[in-house]
Structure formats: structure tokens, C-alpha cells
């Protein structure tokens, strides 16, 4: 009988190239409700701009404060967000495809019921990332701090972490496939049974053992 070989998880297919360098600069006041924008560059404070139902293609948002913006049901394709700040970024039911987010700071990133596909996040400091009921496919997070990552009832496929600290990972009712947590430092996970479909290291398993025993109702005692 041949020796069994470990099967490596499928890696996320994320964008490697940035949007084109030619962009026309627009002001936030030029963003029309439900409009479509191609090759635009946006900077500065958005104010209370209503960006719901707006489509952004091949756009760059740089050094921008989006605290007051409403991105509900917005669509982002082939775009870059860099140096973005927001106390709370409201983007429920939004769609993100081939997007890069880097060097950004957000208190709350609301992506409830969102569709996230081929997204790369790097150098970010995020408070609560709310992906409840989201469909997440091909997500890579690198060199980041996330205080709370909520994947409750989410469908997550091909997610990978590298040099990421996660304060709390919530997995109630989530469905995971090829979610590689080996590059994440997990301070807390619940419920541990929600990790079904994820990949972890030996030492992560040891750290999760007490929580796993509690979820299974086990009493762990020393040898009698």
C-alpha cells in the first residue's frame, strides 16, 4: 500500500495587477445615485455621500475618508482602495470582484449579505469585519489585524491568511471549504465546530483543544 500524501488546500485566485494608471479625478459630489463610473480616481472625505447602487469599474480610491458614505448594494470591479479610513463602512449587499484593499483602517466593515470574489487585503487594521450571510470566494488577507471576523451563516471558499491576527472568529452556521487558517493567529473561535472545512496547524489544534472539548461536552481529567 502506498503512503498517503497530504492534499494541500486550493489557494485563492486573487488579483495580482493593479488597475490601469490612467484615471480621471472626480469629486464625491459627482457621484450620482445608481450611476456607473469607469477609470475614476477619488480622494479626500466623502462626507454623507449616497453611493448605494453605484458601480465602480477600474477605479482607484486613495487616501479617502469614507466614514459617512453609504455603499449599500454598490458594485466594485477591478478596483483599488488604498489608504482608506472609515469609522464604519456601510456596504451591505454589495459586490466586490477583483479588488485590492491595502494600508487601510476601519472600525467596522459592514459586508452583510455581500458577494466577495477575488479580493486581496493587505496591511490593514480592521475592527469588526461583518460578513454574515455573505458569499466569499477567493479571499487573501495578508499582514493585517482584525479584532473580530464574523462569518456567521456565510459560505466561504478558498480563503487564506498570512501574518494575520484575529481577535475573535465567529462561525455560527457557516459553510467553509478550503479556508486556510494556518497563517492566522486566533485569539478566540466560536463555535469551534464551525471550523469544519478549515485547515489549521498542529499547534492551533492544541490551542483550540479546551474550546473543542467544551463544545463536545467533554470533561478532561488527569489520569486516575
Residue frames as a rotation matrix with the C-alpha (Angstrom) as fourth column:
UNK 1
0.578 0.816 0.000 0.00
0.816 -0.578 0.000 0.00
0.000 0.000 -1.000 0.00
UNK 2
-0.202 -0.666 0.718 1.40
0.614 -0.657 -0.437 3.39
0.763 0.353 0.542 -0.99
UNK 3
-0.620 -0.090 -0.780 1.93
0.733 -0.420 -0.535 6.01
-0.279 -0.903 0.326 1.67
UNK 4
0.482 0.862 0.158 -0.82
0.875 -0.463 -0.143 8.60
-0.050 0.207 -0.977 1.86
UNK 5
-0.644 -0.673 0.365 0.08
0.708 -0.705 -0.051 12.10
0.291 0.226 0.930 0.71
UNK 6
-0.297 0.527 -0.796 -1.23
0.533 -0.600 -0.596 15.26
-0.792 -0.601 -0.103 2.28
UNK 7
-0.020 0.404 0.915 -3.52
0.960 -0.249 0.131 17.22
0.281 0.880 -0.383 -0.02
UNK 8
-0.861 -0.348 -0.372 -2.80
0.439 -0.876 -0.197 20.93
-0.257 -0.333 0.907 0.01
UNK 9
0.096 0.953 -0.289 -5.82
0.548 -0.293 -0.784 23.27
-0.831 -0.083 -0.550 0.10
UNK 10
0.168 0.056 0.984 -6.77
0.940 -0.310 -0.143 25.16
0.297 0.949 -0.104 -3.04
UNK 11
-0.610 -0.487 -0.625 -5.29
0.657 -0.751 -0.057 28.66
-0.442 -0.445 0.779 -2.91
UNK 12
0.357 0.793 -0.494 -7.33
0.351 -0.604 -0.716 31.83
-0.866 0.082 -0.494 -3.53
UNK 13
-0.222 -0.330 0.917 -7.29
0.972 -0.143 0.184 33.21
0.071 0.933 0.353 -7.06
UNK 14
0.489 0.327 -0.808 -6.81
0.562 -0.827 0.006 36.90
-0.666 -0.457 -0.589 -6.33
UNK 15
0.948 -0.119 0.294 -5.77
0.178 -0.569 -0.803 39.92
0.263 0.814 -0.518 -8.46
UNK 16
0.250 -0.940 -0.232 -2.04
0.893 0.132 0.430 40.44
-0.373 -0.315 0.873 -8.80
UNK 17
-0.623 -0.445 0.643 -2.08
0.711 -0.665 0.229 43.51
0.326 0.600 0.731 -11.04
UNK 18
-0.528 0.402 -0.748 -3.36
0.346 -0.703 -0.621 46.97
-0.776 -0.586 0.232 -10.13
UNK 19
0.600 0.780 0.176 -5.91
0.546 -0.238 -0.803 48.95
-0.585 0.578 -0.569 -12.15
UNK 20
0.237 -0.499 0.833 -4.65
0.878 -0.257 -0.404 50.91
0.416 0.828 0.377 -15.14
UNK 21
-0.480 -0.594 -0.646 -2.67
0.828 -0.549 -0.111 54.06
-0.289 -0.588 0.755 -14.35
UNK 22
-0.913 0.163 0.375 -4.84
0.071 -0.839 0.540 56.43
0.402 0.520 0.754 -16.36
UNK 23
-0.226 0.855 -0.467 -7.69
0.974 0.197 -0.112 57.72
-0.004 -0.480 -0.877 -14.20
UNK 24
-0.337 0.198 0.920 -9.73
0.180 -0.946 0.269 60.90
0.924 0.256 0.284 -14.30
UNK 25
-0.930 -0.092 -0.357 -10.11
0.366 -0.115 -0.923 62.61
0.044 -0.989 0.140 -10.93
UNK 26
-0.116 0.952 0.282 -13.67
0.269 -0.244 0.932 63.08
0.956 0.184 -0.228 -9.73
UNK 27
-0.762 -0.011 0.647 -15.17
-0.565 -0.475 -0.674 64.72
0.315 -0.880 0.356 -6.67
UNK 28
-0.899 0.437 0.006 -17.51
0.361 0.751 -0.553 62.89
-0.246 -0.495 -0.833 -4.35
UNK 29
-0.277 0.841 -0.465 -20.26
-0.232 -0.529 -0.817 65.35
-0.932 -0.118 0.342 -5.28
UNK 30
-0.342 0.109 -0.933 -20.11
-0.939 -0.082 0.334 63.97
-0.040 0.991 0.131 -8.84
UNK 31
-1.000 -0.007 -0.017 -21.12
-0.006 1.000 -0.022 60.50
0.017 -0.022 -1.000 -7.70
UNK 32
-0.382 0.923 -0.046 -24.71
-0.849 -0.331 0.412 60.05
0.365 0.197 0.910 -8.82
UNK 33
-0.180 0.417 0.891 -27.11
-0.669 0.612 -0.421 57.68
-0.721 -0.672 0.169 -7.13
UNK 34
0.518 0.415 0.748 -27.09
0.085 0.845 -0.528 54.40
-0.851 0.337 0.402 -9.01
UNK 35
0.713 -0.272 -0.646 -24.55
-0.689 -0.441 -0.575 55.62
-0.128 0.855 -0.502 -11.57
UNK 36
0.803 -0.532 0.269 -21.67
0.556 0.831 -0.014 53.76
-0.216 0.161 0.963 -13.23
UNK 37
0.750 -0.620 -0.230 -18.08
-0.608 -0.784 0.129 55.01
-0.260 0.043 -0.965 -13.18
UNK 38
0.835 -0.519 0.185 -15.09
0.550 0.765 -0.335 53.70
0.032 0.382 0.924 -15.13
UNK 39
0.026 -0.962 0.271 -11.45
0.852 -0.121 -0.509 54.63
0.523 0.244 0.817 -14.55
UNK 40
0.632 0.256 0.731 -12.21
-0.075 -0.919 0.386 57.24
0.771 -0.299 -0.562 -11.87
UNK 41
-0.441 -0.752 -0.489 -9.90
0.612 0.146 -0.777 58.35
0.656 -0.643 0.396 -9.06
UNK 42
0.592 0.706 0.389 -11.40
0.074 -0.528 0.846 59.58
0.802 -0.472 -0.365 -5.78
UNK 43
-0.511 -0.770 -0.382 -9.64
0.569 0.030 -0.822 61.11
0.645 -0.637 0.423 -2.79
UNK 44
-0.792 0.101 0.602 -10.46
-0.392 -0.841 -0.374 63.05
0.468 -0.532 0.706 0.38
UNK 45
-0.828 0.522 0.206 -13.50
-0.046 0.303 -0.952 62.87
-0.560 -0.797 -0.227 2.62
UNK 46
-0.778 0.576 0.252 -16.68
0.511 0.346 0.787 61.50
0.365 0.741 -0.564 1.08
UNK 47
-0.757 0.579 0.301 -18.97
-0.653 -0.678 -0.337 63.19
0.009 -0.452 0.892 3.56
UNK 48
-0.312 0.739 0.597 -22.51
-0.200 0.563 -0.802 61.83
-0.929 -0.369 -0.028 3.74
UNK 49
-0.498 0.046 -0.866 -22.42
-0.862 -0.132 0.489 60.71
-0.092 0.990 0.105 0.11
UNK 50
0.365 0.693 0.622 -25.03
-0.463 0.715 -0.524 58.23
-0.808 -0.097 0.582 -1.03
UNK 51
-0.469 -0.618 -0.632 -23.12
-0.877 0.236 0.420 55.68
-0.110 0.750 -0.652 -3.12
UNK 52
-0.236 0.456 0.858 -25.76
-0.147 0.856 -0.495 52.98
-0.960 -0.243 -0.135 -2.88
UNK 53
0.622 0.509 0.595 -26.29
0.375 0.474 -0.797 51.07
-0.688 0.718 0.104 -6.14
UNK 54
0.626 -0.490 -0.607 -23.25
-0.732 -0.638 -0.239 52.79
-0.270 0.594 -0.758 -7.73
UNK 55
0.878 -0.381 0.289 -20.93
0.447 0.869 -0.214 50.67
-0.170 0.317 0.933 -9.94
UNK 56
0.526 -0.802 -0.282 -17.17
-0.685 -0.597 0.419 51.28
-0.504 -0.027 -0.863 -9.87
UNK 57
0.894 -0.285 0.346 -15.03
0.419 0.805 -0.420 49.69
-0.159 0.520 0.839 -12.60
UNK 58
0.140 -0.939 0.314 -11.25
0.889 -0.021 -0.457 50.05
0.436 0.343 0.832 -12.82
UNK 59
0.689 0.186 0.701 -11.36
-0.057 -0.950 0.308 52.80
0.722 -0.252 -0.644 -10.18
UNK 60
-0.374 -0.809 -0.454 -8.89
0.627 0.140 -0.766 53.96
0.683 -0.571 0.455 -7.54
UNK 61
0.800 0.506 0.321 -9.93
0.049 -0.589 0.807 55.29
0.598 -0.630 -0.496 -4.13
UNK 62
-0.055 -0.952 -0.302 -6.83
0.716 0.173 -0.676 56.69
0.696 -0.254 0.672 -2.41
UNK 63
-0.892 -0.378 -0.249 -6.29
0.432 -0.547 -0.716 58.46
0.134 -0.747 0.652 0.93
UNK 64
-0.414 0.848 0.332 -10.01
-0.245 -0.455 0.856 58.75
0.877 0.273 0.396 1.41
UNK 65
-0.938 0.266 0.224 -12.29
-0.200 0.115 -0.973 59.00
-0.284 -0.957 -0.055 4.43
UNK 66
-0.631 0.724 -0.278 -15.45
-0.115 0.267 0.957 57.02
0.767 0.636 -0.086 3.73
UNK 67
-0.969 0.188 -0.161 -16.94
0.204 0.238 -0.950 57.29
-0.140 -0.953 -0.269 7.22
UNK 68
-0.448 0.850 -0.279 -20.13
-0.382 -0.463 -0.800 58.98
-0.809 -0.252 0.532 6.06
UNK 69
-0.583 0.178 -0.792 -20.64
-0.801 0.035 0.597 57.16
0.134 0.983 0.122 2.76
UNK 70
0.190 0.697 0.691 -23.41
-0.522 0.668 -0.530 54.65
-0.832 -0.260 0.491 2.09
UNK 71
-0.605 -0.523 -0.601 -22.11
-0.791 0.304 0.531 51.84
-0.096 0.796 -0.597 -0.16
UNK 72
-0.185 0.622 0.761 -25.15
-0.229 0.725 -0.649 49.60
-0.956 -0.294 0.009 0.18
UNK 73
0.608 0.448 0.656 -25.58
0.372 0.569 -0.733 47.42
-0.702 0.690 0.179 -2.95
UNK 74
0.481 -0.525 -0.702 -22.58
-0.776 -0.628 -0.062 49.11
-0.409 0.575 -0.709 -4.61
UNK 75
0.916 -0.205 0.346 -20.55
0.330 0.875 -0.354 47.09
-0.230 0.438 0.869 -7.13
UNK 76
0.429 -0.867 -0.254 -16.75
-0.710 -0.498 0.499 47.15
-0.558 -0.034 -0.829 -7.33
UNK 77
0.894 -0.150 0.422 -14.85
0.352 0.818 -0.455 45.53
-0.277 0.555 0.784 -10.19
UNK 78
0.340 -0.846 0.410 -11.12
0.856 0.098 -0.508 45.62
0.389 0.524 0.758 -10.94
UNK 79
0.638 0.024 0.770 -10.53
-0.084 -0.991 0.101 48.44
0.766 -0.129 -0.630 -8.47
UNK 80
-0.311 -0.809 -0.498 -8.03
0.669 0.186 -0.720 49.52
0.675 -0.557 0.483 -5.80
UNK 81
0.824 0.436 0.362 -8.77
0.011 -0.651 0.759 51.05
0.566 -0.621 -0.542 -2.40
UNK 82
-0.004 -0.935 -0.354 -5.61
0.782 0.219 -0.584 52.32
0.624 -0.279 0.730 -0.72
UNK 83
-0.914 -0.401 -0.054 -5.14
0.331 -0.664 -0.670 54.34
0.233 -0.631 0.740 2.44
UNK 84
-0.166 0.946 0.279 -8.88
-0.043 -0.290 0.956 54.32
0.985 0.147 0.089 3.11
UNK 85
-0.997 -0.072 -0.035 -10.23
0.036 -0.020 -0.999 55.28
0.071 -0.997 0.022 6.54
UNK 86
-0.182 0.975 0.124 -13.72
-0.298 -0.175 0.938 54.77
0.937 0.134 0.323 7.94
UNK 87
-0.589 0.150 0.794 -15.24
-0.795 0.066 -0.603 54.65
-0.143 -0.987 0.080 11.40
UNK 88
-0.156 0.576 0.803 -17.89
0.074 0.817 -0.572 52.44
-0.985 -0.030 -0.170 9.80
UNK 89
-0.805 -0.077 -0.588 -18.02
-0.572 -0.158 0.805 51.47
-0.155 0.984 0.083 6.14
UNK 90
-0.051 0.898 0.437 -21.60
-0.317 0.400 -0.860 50.54
-0.947 -0.182 0.265 5.29
UNK 91
-0.512 -0.204 -0.834 -21.55
-0.858 0.085 0.506 48.17
-0.032 0.975 -0.218 2.34
UNK 92
-0.365 0.467 0.806 -24.25
-0.183 0.813 -0.553 45.61
-0.913 -0.349 -0.211 2.99
UNK 93
0.538 0.615 0.576 -25.44
0.340 0.467 -0.816 43.62
-0.772 0.635 0.042 -0.07
UNK 94
0.447 -0.464 -0.765 -22.51
-0.768 -0.637 -0.063 45.00
-0.458 0.616 -0.641 -2.07
UNK 95
0.936 -0.175 0.305 -20.47
0.304 0.840 -0.450 43.11
-0.177 0.514 0.839 -4.68
UNK 96
0.437 -0.874 -0.212 -16.64
-0.718 -0.481 0.504 43.02
-0.542 -0.068 -0.837 -4.84
UNK 97
0.855 -0.159 0.493 -14.77
0.373 0.849 -0.373 41.32
-0.360 0.503 0.786 -7.69
UNK 98
0.231 -0.881 0.413 -11.05
0.890 0.020 -0.456 41.58
0.394 0.472 0.789 -8.48
UNK 99
0.767 0.109 0.632 -10.50
-0.110 -0.948 0.297 44.24
0.632 -0.298 -0.715 -5.83
UNK 100
-0.183 -0.856 -0.484 -7.44
0.709 0.226 -0.668 45.17
0.681 -0.466 0.565 -3.76
UNK 101
0.837 0.366 0.406 -7.74
-0.045 -0.693 0.719 46.85
0.545 -0.621 -0.564 -0.34
UNK 102
0.169 -0.860 -0.482 -4.48
0.848 0.376 -0.374 47.85
0.503 -0.345 0.792 1.35
UNK 103
-0.784 -0.614 -0.096 -2.99
0.547 -0.608 -0.576 50.10
0.295 -0.504 0.812 4.01
UNK 104
-0.229 0.818 0.527 -6.46
-0.171 -0.567 0.806 50.94
0.958 0.095 0.269 5.30
UNK 105
-0.990 -0.033 -0.134 -8.01
0.129 0.113 -0.985 51.48
0.048 -0.993 -0.108 8.74
UNK 106
-0.290 0.953 0.088 -11.65
-0.356 -0.193 0.914 50.79
0.889 0.233 0.395 9.51
UNK 107
-0.631 0.161 0.759 -13.60
-0.761 0.062 -0.646 50.47
-0.151 -0.985 0.084 12.74
UNK 108
-0.041 0.677 0.735 -16.45
-0.050 0.733 -0.678 48.47
-0.998 -0.064 0.004 11.21
UNK 109
-0.810 -0.125 -0.574 -16.52
-0.578 -0.003 0.816 46.96
-0.104 0.992 -0.070 7.73
UNK 110
-0.116 0.897 0.428 -20.14
-0.381 0.357 -0.853 46.02
-0.917 -0.262 0.301 7.10
UNK 111
-0.699 -0.123 -0.704 -20.36
-0.708 0.252 0.659 43.41
0.097 0.960 -0.264 4.34
UNK 112
-0.464 0.623 0.630 -23.52
-0.171 0.635 -0.753 41.65
-0.869 -0.457 -0.188 5.47
UNK 113
0.493 0.718 0.491 -25.15
0.271 0.410 -0.871 39.71
-0.827 0.563 0.007 2.61
UNK 114
0.331 -0.451 -0.829 -22.31
-0.783 -0.621 0.026 40.80
-0.527 0.641 -0.559 0.31
UNK 115
0.944 -0.191 0.268 -20.67
0.307 0.805 -0.507 38.89
-0.119 0.561 0.819 -2.55
UNK 116
0.480 -0.864 -0.151 -16.89
-0.696 -0.480 0.535 38.91
-0.535 -0.151 -0.831 -2.29
UNK 117
0.869 -0.172 0.464 -14.90
0.381 0.831 -0.405 37.30
-0.316 0.528 0.788 -5.10
UNK 118
0.257 -0.875 0.410 -11.17
0.884 0.041 -0.466 37.52
0.391 0.482 0.784 -5.86
UNK 119
0.840 0.041 0.541 -10.30
-0.149 -0.941 0.303 40.12
0.522 -0.335 -0.785 -3.22
UNK 120
0.048 -0.902 -0.429 -6.88
0.766 0.309 -0.563 40.82
0.641 -0.302 0.706 -1.72
UNK 121
0.913 0.236 0.334 -6.47
-0.048 -0.748 0.662 42.70
0.406 -0.620 -0.671 1.58
UNK 122
0.185 -0.923 -0.338 -3.04
0.821 0.334 -0.463 43.75
0.540 -0.192 0.820 2.84
UNK 123
-0.761 -0.647 0.046 -1.55
0.504 -0.634 -0.587 45.98
0.409 -0.423 0.808 5.52
UNK 124
-0.098 0.841 0.531 -4.95
-0.144 -0.540 0.829 46.70
0.985 0.005 0.174 7.06
UNK 125
-0.990 -0.025 -0.138 -6.12
0.134 0.139 -0.981 47.30
0.043 -0.990 -0.134 10.60
UNK 126
-0.380 0.925 -0.006 -9.78
-0.259 -0.100 0.961 46.43
0.888 0.367 0.277 10.90
UNK 127
-0.589 0.278 0.759 -12.10
-0.796 -0.035 -0.605 46.37
-0.142 -0.960 0.242 13.89
UNK 128
-0.155 0.635 0.757 -15.21
-0.083 0.755 -0.650 44.32
-0.984 -0.164 -0.064 13.17
UNK 129
-0.801 -0.030 -0.598 -15.45
-0.599 0.034 0.800 42.73
-0.004 0.999 -0.045 9.73
UNK 130
-0.234 0.845 0.481 -19.06
-0.388 0.372 -0.843 41.65
-0.891 -0.384 0.241 9.35
UNK 131
-0.752 -0.065 -0.655 -19.52
-0.644 0.283 0.711 39.02
0.139 0.957 -0.255 6.63
UNK 132
-0.529 0.628 0.570 -22.70
-0.141 0.598 -0.789 37.47
-0.837 -0.498 -0.228 7.96
UNK 133
0.416 0.766 0.489 -24.61
0.253 0.419 -0.872 35.58
-0.873 0.486 -0.020 5.25
UNK 134
0.289 -0.392 -0.874 -22.02
-0.818 -0.575 -0.012 36.70
-0.497 0.718 -0.487 2.70
UNK 135
0.926 -0.153 0.346 -20.78
0.308 0.837 -0.453 34.56
-0.220 0.526 0.822 -0.19
UNK 136
0.505 -0.837 -0.213 -16.98
-0.705 -0.542 0.457 34.75
-0.498 -0.081 -0.863 -0.11
UNK 137
0.861 -0.257 0.439 -14.87
0.432 0.824 -0.365 33.10
-0.268 0.504 0.821 -2.82
UNK 138
0.205 -0.896 0.394 -11.11
0.863 -0.025 -0.505 33.61
0.462 0.444 0.768 -3.26
UNK 139
0.891 0.042 0.453 -10.06
-0.171 -0.892 0.419 35.97
0.421 -0.450 -0.787 -0.48
UNK 140
0.123 -0.913 -0.389 -6.45
0.796 0.325 -0.511 36.56
0.593 -0.247 0.767 0.61
UNK 141
0.937 0.125 0.326 -5.67
-0.097 -0.804 0.587 38.59
0.335 -0.582 -0.741 3.74
UNK 142
0.231 -0.950 -0.210 -2.04
0.760 0.310 -0.571 39.48
0.608 -0.028 0.793 4.47
UNK 143
-0.713 -0.692 -0.111 -0.22
0.609 -0.533 -0.588 41.41
0.348 -0.487 0.801 7.19
UNK 144
-0.240 0.758 0.607 -3.40
-0.230 -0.651 0.723 42.54
0.943 0.034 0.331 8.94
UNK 145
-0.991 0.097 -0.095 -5.05
0.112 0.191 -0.975 42.89
-0.076 -0.977 -0.200 12.33
UNK 146
-0.321 0.947 0.023 -8.75
-0.209 -0.094 0.973 42.08
0.924 0.308 0.228 12.64
UNK 147
-0.718 0.061 0.693 -10.39
-0.695 -0.101 -0.712 42.45
0.027 -0.993 0.114 16.03
UNK 148
-0.243 0.691 0.680 -13.48
-0.184 0.656 -0.732 40.43
-0.953 -0.303 -0.032 15.07
UNK 149
-0.821 0.018 -0.571 -14.22
-0.564 0.130 0.815 38.45
0.089 0.991 -0.096 11.92
UNK 150
-0.247 0.851 0.464 -17.88
-0.435 0.330 -0.838 37.44
-0.866 -0.409 0.288 11.70
UNK 151
-0.831 -0.037 -0.556 -18.62
-0.529 0.366 0.766 34.66
0.175 0.930 -0.323 9.21
UNK 152
-0.573 0.681 0.455 -21.93
-0.114 0.484 -0.868 33.60
-0.811 -0.549 -0.200 10.72
UNK 153
0.390 0.811 0.435 -24.07
0.240 0.367 -0.899 31.82
-0.889 0.455 -0.052 8.09
UNK 154
0.262 -0.382 -0.886 -21.52
-0.839 -0.545 -0.013 32.76
-0.478 0.747 -0.463 5.42
UNK 155
0.905 -0.118 0.410 -20.45
0.297 0.863 -0.408 30.50
-0.306 0.491 0.816 2.56
UNK 156
0.533 -0.801 -0.273 -16.66
-0.714 -0.599 0.362 30.77
-0.454 0.002 -0.891 2.37
UNK 157
0.873 -0.256 0.416 -14.48
0.415 0.837 -0.356 29.08
-0.257 0.483 0.837 -0.25
UNK 158
0.226 -0.908 0.354 -10.72
0.881 0.036 -0.472 29.43
0.415 0.418 0.808 -0.77
UNK 159
0.879 -0.056 0.474 -9.76
-0.238 -0.912 0.334 31.92
0.413 -0.406 -0.815 1.94
UNK 160
0.316 -0.849 -0.422 -6.15
0.803 0.477 -0.358 32.23
0.506 -0.226 0.833 3.06
UNK 161
0.995 -0.027 0.092 -4.35
-0.076 -0.805 0.589 34.26
0.058 -0.593 -0.803 5.72
UNK 162
0.238 -0.967 -0.090 -0.70
0.751 0.242 -0.614 35.31
0.616 0.079 0.784 6.05
UNK 163
-0.785 -0.585 -0.206 0.63
0.558 -0.521 -0.646 37.11
0.270 -0.622 0.735 9.12
UNK 164
-0.220 0.817 0.533 -2.86
-0.229 -0.574 0.786 37.97
0.948 0.051 0.313 10.35
UNK 165
-0.989 0.016 -0.148 -4.03
0.148 0.214 -0.965 38.40
0.016 -0.977 -0.214 13.94
UNK 166
-0.248 0.966 0.070 -7.73
-0.083 -0.094 0.992 37.72
0.965 0.240 0.103 14.55
UNK 167
-0.742 -0.022 0.670 -9.11
-0.647 -0.242 -0.723 38.60
0.178 -0.970 0.166 17.95
UNK 168
-0.344 0.711 0.613 -12.39
-0.276 0.548 -0.790 36.71
-0.898 -0.441 0.007 17.52
UNK 169
-0.870 0.105 -0.482 -13.61
-0.447 0.246 0.860 34.45
0.209 0.964 -0.166 14.71
UNK 170
-0.307 0.859 0.410 -17.35
-0.531 0.203 -0.822 33.75
-0.789 -0.471 0.394 14.71
UNK 171
-0.884 -0.147 -0.443 -18.58
-0.453 0.500 0.738 30.77
0.114 0.853 -0.509 12.69
UNK 172
-0.447 0.794 0.413 -22.20
-0.152 0.387 -0.909 30.12
-0.882 -0.469 -0.053 13.67
UNK 173
0.506 0.787 0.352 -23.88
0.154 0.319 -0.935 28.32
-0.849 0.527 0.040 10.78
UNK 174
0.193 -0.504 -0.842 -21.02
-0.856 -0.506 0.107 28.99
-0.480 0.700 -0.528 8.36
UNK 175
0.894 -0.004 0.447 -20.07
0.215 0.881 -0.422 26.66
-0.393 0.473 0.789 5.50
UNK 176
0.351 -0.871 -0.345 -16.31
-0.711 -0.487 0.506 26.52
-0.609 0.068 -0.790 4.90
UNK 177
0.875 -0.218 0.432 -14.29
0.412 0.803 -0.430 24.93
-0.254 0.554 0.793 2.10
UNK 178
0.166 -0.923 0.346 -10.53
0.890 -0.010 -0.455 25.32
0.424 0.384 0.820 1.67
UNK 179
0.824 0.037 0.565 -10.37
-0.191 -0.921 0.339 28.02
0.534 -0.387 -0.752 4.34
UNK 180
0.222 -0.875 -0.430 -6.68
0.660 0.460 -0.594 28.02
0.717 -0.152 0.680 5.31
UNK 181
0.930 0.220 0.294 -6.20
-0.072 -0.676 0.734 29.44
0.360 -0.704 -0.613 8.80
UNK 182
0.535 -0.766 -0.357 -2.58
0.839 0.532 0.117 28.38
0.100 -0.362 0.927 9.22
UNK 183
-0.442 -0.746 0.498 -1.31
0.678 -0.642 -0.359 31.93
0.588 0.179 0.789 8.69
UNK 184
0.170 0.591 0.789 -3.67
-0.234 -0.753 0.615 33.42
0.957 -0.289 0.010 11.26
UNK 185
-0.920 -0.343 -0.188 -3.18
0.139 0.163 -0.977 33.90
0.365 -0.925 -0.102 14.97
UNK 186
-0.038 0.999 0.003 -6.56
0.089 0.000 0.996 33.10
0.995 0.038 -0.089 16.52
UNK 187
-0.826 -0.218 0.519 -7.28
-0.446 -0.309 -0.840 34.54
0.343 -0.926 0.158 19.94
UNK 188
-0.542 0.701 0.464 -10.80
-0.286 0.365 -0.886 33.09
-0.790 -0.613 0.003 20.02
UNK 189
-0.839 0.320 -0.439 -13.08
-0.365 0.267 0.892 30.95
0.403 0.909 -0.107 17.86
UNK 190
-0.723 0.617 0.309 -16.70
-0.029 0.421 -0.907 30.09
-0.690 -0.665 -0.287 18.33
UNK 191
0.743 0.043 0.668 -18.24
-0.474 0.739 0.480 27.71
-0.473 -0.673 0.569 17.90
UNK 192
-0.311 -0.948 0.070 -15.17
-0.654 0.267 0.708 25.53
-0.690 0.174 -0.703 17.34
UNK 193
-0.163 0.323 0.932 -17.36
0.437 0.871 -0.225 23.01
-0.885 0.370 -0.283 15.49
UNK 194
0.814 0.490 -0.313 -17.89
-0.005 -0.534 -0.846 25.71
-0.581 0.690 -0.432 12.88
UNK 195
-0.002 -0.921 -0.390 -14.29
-0.747 -0.258 0.612 25.13
-0.664 0.293 -0.688 11.74
UNK 196
0.146 0.103 0.984 -15.41
0.355 0.923 -0.149 22.11
-0.923 0.371 0.098 9.73
UNK 197
0.787 0.089 0.611 -13.89
0.617 -0.089 -0.782 22.56
-0.015 0.992 -0.125 6.26
UNK 198
0.839 -0.535 0.098 -10.98
-0.535 -0.844 -0.037 24.70
0.102 -0.022 -0.995 7.51
UNK 199
0.483 -0.787 -0.385 -7.25
0.493 0.607 -0.623 23.91
0.724 0.111 0.681 7.62
UNK 200
0.844 -0.244 0.477 -5.27
-0.515 -0.619 0.594 24.54
0.151 -0.747 -0.648 10.81
UNK 201
-0.098 -0.958 -0.268 -1.83
-0.560 0.276 -0.781 23.65
0.822 0.074 -0.564 12.16
UNK 202
-0.064 -0.018 -0.998 -0.94
0.567 0.822 -0.051 21.19
0.822 -0.569 -0.042 14.91
UNK 203
-0.866 -0.331 -0.375 -0.27
0.490 -0.412 -0.768 23.97
0.100 -0.849 0.519 17.40
UNK 204
-0.660 0.719 0.217 -3.55
-0.646 -0.691 0.325 25.69
0.384 0.074 0.921 16.53
UNK 205
0.125 0.696 -0.707 -5.34
-0.090 0.718 0.690 22.42
0.988 -0.023 0.152 17.25
UNK 206
-0.401 -0.345 -0.849 -3.63
0.777 0.363 -0.515 22.24
0.486 -0.865 0.123 20.64
UNK 207
-0.999 0.017 0.032 -4.70
-0.030 -0.882 -0.471 25.81
0.021 -0.472 0.882 21.46
UNK 208
-0.380 0.922 -0.073 -8.27
-0.764 -0.269 0.587 25.06
0.521 0.279 0.807 20.40
UNK 209
-0.634 0.076 -0.769 -8.47
0.185 0.981 -0.056 21.80
0.751 -0.178 -0.636 22.36
UNK 210
-0.901 0.329 -0.284 -10.13
0.276 -0.071 -0.958 23.29
-0.336 -0.942 -0.027 25.50
UNK 211
-0.463 0.762 -0.453 -12.81
-0.751 -0.608 -0.255 25.04
-0.470 0.222 0.854 23.43
UNK 212
-0.404 0.277 -0.872 -13.33
-0.637 0.599 0.485 21.91
0.657 0.751 -0.066 21.34
UNK 213
-0.843 0.063 -0.534 -13.79
0.369 0.790 -0.489 19.82
0.391 -0.609 -0.690 24.48
UNK 214
-0.771 0.583 -0.256 -16.31
-0.086 -0.494 -0.865 22.33
-0.631 -0.645 0.431 25.82
UNK 215
-0.360 0.648 -0.671 -18.31
-0.932 -0.281 0.229 22.28
-0.040 0.708 0.705 22.56
UNK 216
-0.357 0.171 -0.918 -18.41
-0.320 0.901 0.292 18.48
0.877 0.398 -0.267 22.69
UNK 217
0.605 0.625 0.494 -19.37
-0.648 0.025 0.762 18.44
0.464 -0.780 0.420 26.36
UNK 218
0.338 -0.577 -0.744 -16.21
0.354 0.810 -0.467 16.59
0.872 -0.105 0.478 27.34
UNK 219
0.917 -0.221 0.333 -14.75
-0.394 -0.364 0.844 16.56
-0.065 -0.905 -0.421 30.84
UNK 220
0.425 -0.852 -0.305 -10.99
0.001 0.337 -0.941 16.32
0.905 0.400 0.144 30.68
UNK 221
0.886 -0.129 0.445 -9.37
-0.454 -0.048 0.890 14.97
-0.094 -0.990 -0.101 33.84
UNK 222
-0.142 -0.988 -0.056 -5.91
-0.980 0.148 -0.132 13.71
0.139 0.037 -0.990 34.71
UNK 223
-0.199 -0.013 -0.980 -5.15
-0.224 0.974 0.032 10.02
0.954 0.226 -0.197 34.88
UNK 224
0.680 0.558 0.475 -6.73
-0.597 0.045 0.801 8.32
0.426 -0.828 0.364 37.85
